[in-house]
Amino acid sequence: MKKKRRKTKSFHRKKDQREALMRGLVRSLFIHEKIKTTEAKAKELRKLAERLISKGKKNDLAARRYLARYLDRSTVKKAFETIIPRYKERNGGYTRIYKLGSRENDGAKMVIIELVK
């Protein structure tokens, strides 16, 4: 397939597997507020996490349902009670990526992605 006009990276996975990967990563990020992953996955995760927080700032039923597509019930509750209110006055830039260096076995660039306090 051509690479033109791609909105997301494929990670050499099919669409359902890629979506499951991002759901798992964003769930872990919202639960632990800091995770260690590869640089490419973190950059894609940043897009999704920032979109979820921005939509959640409306704090209405549609926002809750949108977050429920990616997060389980307890994580949605945590997001609306603790995470999203933290960014009420902030316009974007909810995540931070720290570069760690290469992973030893395959040389993948590793990073820590965290929610800004």
N, C-alpha and C positions, 0 to 999 in steps of 0.2 A: 504494500500500500504506500501511497505517497504521503509525505510528511507535511504537506502544505495544509494550512488552516487548522492544525490540530489544537484543541483547547487544553487537553491534558496529556500527560505522558502515559504510555501504554504499559510500562513495566513488564513487557512481554507476557501479559496476561489477557484473558478474555474479559469482556466488559463486566460480567457478574462477579468474577474473581477480583477485579480491580476495585469495584465498588465495595465489596466485602472488606478488602484490605483497608480502604480509606475509612470505612465505618469503624473498623476495629481500632485504627490509629487515632481517630478523633475521639472515640469513646475513652481510650486510654489517656489521651491528653486531658480530657475534661475531668477524669477521675483523679489522676495523679498530678495534674497541672505541670508536669515536666516528664518528657520521655526521650530516650536515646534511640535514634534511627539513622538511616542513611540520608545524605544531603538531598537526593532527588525526591525521596518520599516526603521529607520534611517540607520541601518547597511546595509540593502539591497539597500536603496537609495544611499548610499555612492558608492557602486559598480557601479551603473548605471551612476551617475553624473560624477564620475572620468573617466569612459570609454568615455562618451560624450565629455568631455573637451579634453581628449587625442586625440580622433579622430578629433575634431574640430581644433586642432592646425595645421593640415595640410592645412587648409583653401582652399580647392578645392571644386569642385562641388559635388563630392562623399561625402565629409564630411558634406556639407550643407544638402544633401538629407538624410543622416543618422540621423542628428539632427532633421530634419523635421518629421521623424517617431515618435518622442517623444514630440516635441514642436510645438506650433503654429507659424505662420509666424513672428509675431512681436517679439516673444521670441527668435526665431532663429536669427533675426536681432540684438537684444540686446546681445545675446551670442557672436556673431562674432565681434560686435563693441566694447563692454566693458568688458565682462567676460573673454573670451578666451585670448585676448592679454595680460591680466594681468599675465598669467601663461606661457608666452613665454619661459622664462629661467628656469622654475620650472619643475622637473621631478617627477610628482605624488604628492600626498598629498594635493589635492586641497580643501578638506573639513575638517571640525573640528567638533567633537561632544562633547558637554558639558552635563554632567549628572545633572538632576534637582531633582531627588527623585521620589517617587511614586505618582501616581494620586489618588485623594481622594476616588472616587467612586468605582473603581475596582482594585486599587493597581498596575496598569501597570507602569513600569519604564518609566519615561518621560525624554526626552533629547531635546536639541536645536542643530540642525545641521546647519552649516553655511559655506559659501564659504570663504576660507582664503583670506585675503586682500593682 
